[in-house]
Amino acid sequence: MKRGYLYILITTLLFSSMEVALKCIAGQLNPIQLNFSRFLVGGLVLVPLAVRELKKRRLSLDGRALGTFALLGLMGIAVSMSLYQLAVARVQASVVGVLFSSNPVFVTLFAFLLLREKISKNQILGLALDVIGIVLIIQPWHLKLDALGVMYILLGTLLFALYGVCGKRQCARFGGLVVSCFSFLLGAAEMMALAALTYIPSVSAALTAAGLDTFASIPFLTGYTAANLPIVLYIYIGVTGIGFTCYFLSMEV
């Protein structure tokens, strides 16, 4: 149990620095490019550890397992984290961070509906205080929030909660390292495939005409400099690789 709390602490510290790190390099990298790149690198860093975990459990990945990881990657990486990146570009980093912290509310709801986990009165009270705290910190009556940015982060938070709850069953079988590694890699591959489609002239033109320039001709390797490389590596390896792994390891424990 103590190890679980340590994982939660590490996850919290890394995740809470994410918005600030992203703001430091805002505008230097395409948000979708940053998203698939960080999960690709994070996944590759975890491959040796994931392989060792599979050998330790005497398991192998079949088509069904890979299909499940691909679905997790689509939901929690390709869609949820892309919405998160877009929200950071439109809303204050502190607001995005606080709204994303409403994740436990959705996790509790999905765990009750999908995993049949019981909800105690203390949990309900804690979640109510969580929501009140979020409202008091943001004080929406004083802020002129970008409505689209808020919608992005709330939808991204909802999907991330679903990703975590659905991934918990896989954690019980394969372990948090394996779930993180392969959902990262497959989610990144899905995003890269979609990014490649944006180079089709008709698709790029349609996205630009719809005001979605961010999604048109998404770059793969541009924007990296010696100045932003330390922050980029911190996001890719620290927040993504280590942070998400500790997130799943905490649920596993």
N, C-alpha and C positions, 0 to 999 in steps of 0.2 A: 504493500500500500504506500509506503514512504517513497518508493521508487516512482510510483504513479504520480505523486504530487510533485516530484522533481521534474518529471516530463512535462507536467502542466505548467510549472514555473518557467522552464526553458521555452516552451511554446509561446507563452504569454509575452515574455521579454522580446523574443524574435518577431512575433506577429505585430506587436505594438510599435515596433520601429519601422515596419514596412512602409507605411504611408509617408513618413518623413524621408526615408531613403528614396522613394519614388519621386517625391517632390524635388529632391536634389538634382535629379536628372530629367525632370519633366521637359518635354520638347526636344530632347536630344535623340530619343529613340521612339519609334512608332510603338504605341501601347500594345498592339497585338503582337508585334515582333518581339517585344520585351517579354510578353507572356509566354509564347511558345519556346523562346530561347531559355528562359529561366527554368522551365519544367523539363526541358530536354537535358540541360546541363545537370540539374538536380537529380534527375533520374539516372543519368550515366554515372554520377558519383556514387549512387547507391547500389549499382549493379553487383559489385563484388560482395557486398554485405547481404544483398538479397539472395544471391546464389548460395552463399554459405548458410543462410537461414533455411533455404529449401533442402539442402543436404542434411542439415541438422534435424529437420522434421521428416526426412525421407519422403519428400513429396516432389512431384513434377507438375508442370503446367500443361494442361490439356486445352483443347479448343474451347471448351465451355468456360474454363477459368479465364482464358485470355479474352473471351467475349465479354465476361463480366467486368474485367479490368478496363476494357475498351469503353464500356458503357459508363463506368465510374469516371474514366478520364474525360469523356464527352461532357458529362454533367458537371463534375466538380472542377475540371481544369479548363477545357475548351470554352465552355459557356460561362460558368460562374466567375472564374478569374478574369476572363475578358471583360465582363461587365464591371468587375472590380477596378480594373485598369482604366476603363472609360470613366468611371465615377471619380477616380482620383484626379483625372484631367479637368473635371468640371466643378468639383466641390472641394472645400477646404480639407486638408489632410486629417485634421483633428476630428472633423465631422464624420468623414468616411470611417475613421477608426472606431469612433463611438457607435455609429450605426451598425458596423460589422460586429460589434460586441454583443448585439442582440441575438447573435447566433444561438446561444443556449436556449432561448425561448422556442425557436423552431426545432432544435435538436430534441428537446423534451417532448414536444408535440409529435414529431415523427417517430421517436422511440416508442411512444405510447401506441401510436397507430400501427406501426410496422413490426416492431419487436415485442409488443405487448408488455413493455416495461411499466411498472406501476408508478404513479405520480403521487407523492406524499403531500400532505398539507404544508409541510415546511418548504418543499420544492415550489409549490404554487406561490407561497408568500415570498420566497426568494426571487422568483421570476417577476412577480409584481413589482418588487422593489427595484429589480434590474431595469424594468421598463421605465419606472418613475425616475430613476437615476439618469438614464439616457436622455429623457426629455429635459430634465433640469440642467444637465451639462450642455446640451446643444442649445436650449432656449430658442426654439424655432420662431417664437413670436418676436424675437429681436433680429433674426437673421433673414436675409433675402436669399434663400437657398434655391439653387438651380433644380427645378422640378424633375427634369430628365435625369440629372445626376443622382438625385435621391432615389428615383425609380430604379436606376441601374444598380445602386448598392443594395437596396432592399431585395431586389430579385436575385442578385448575386449571393446575398446572405442566405436567402431561402434555399437556393440550389446547393450551396456549400453545406448547409445543415443536412440536407437530404443525402449528399455525397458522404458525409461522415457517418450517418446512421446506416446507410446501405453498405458502407465499407466495413462496418463493425463485424458483421458476420464473416466476411472474408478474413478479417484480422484474426478471428478465433481459429481459423483453419490454417492460414498461411503465415500469419504474423504481420505486424505493422510495417516492417521494412519492405516486405515483398509487395504488399498492397500499395504503399507509397511509390516504390520504384516503377512498377509496371503500369499503374494508373497515370503516373507522370509521363512515361515514355509514350504510351499509346495516346494520351490526351494531347501531347505535343505533336505527335505525328498527324493526328486529326486536324489540329489547327494549321499545321504546315500545308496539308493537302488543300484546305480551304483557302489559305493564303495564296497558293499557286493559282487557284481559279480566278483570283482578282486580277491576274495579268491578262486574262482574255479581254480584248478591247471592248466588246459589247458589255461585259460585266462591269468593267472599270468605269465605263461611261455612265452606265445606269446608276452605279453607286455614287458617283460624283454629282450627277443630276439630282439625286435624292438628298444631297447634303451630307453624305456619308463618306467624305474624302478620306477619313482615317482608315476605312476598309478598302480603298481603291489602291491597287498595285502595292500591296503590303511588302516592305523591304525585308530582306533576310539577314544581311550582314552589315548594313550601313549604320553610321552613327556612333560607333565605338571609338573612343579616344583614350590616350594615356591618362587623361585627367579623370574621366568617369569610370575607368576600369575597376578601381578598388570598390566603388559603390555597387557596380554591376555584379562583381564577384560575391560581394556580401549578400546581395539579393538572391543571386542564383544558388549559391552553395549554402550560405547561412540560413536565411529566412526560408527558402524553398526546400532545399535538401534536408537540413537538420530540423527546421521548424515543423514541417509537415510530418516528418518521421516521428518526432516526439509527440505530435498530436495523436497519431494512430497508436503509438506505443502506450500512451496514457490510457486509451480506451481498452487496449489489449490487457493491461494490468488491472 
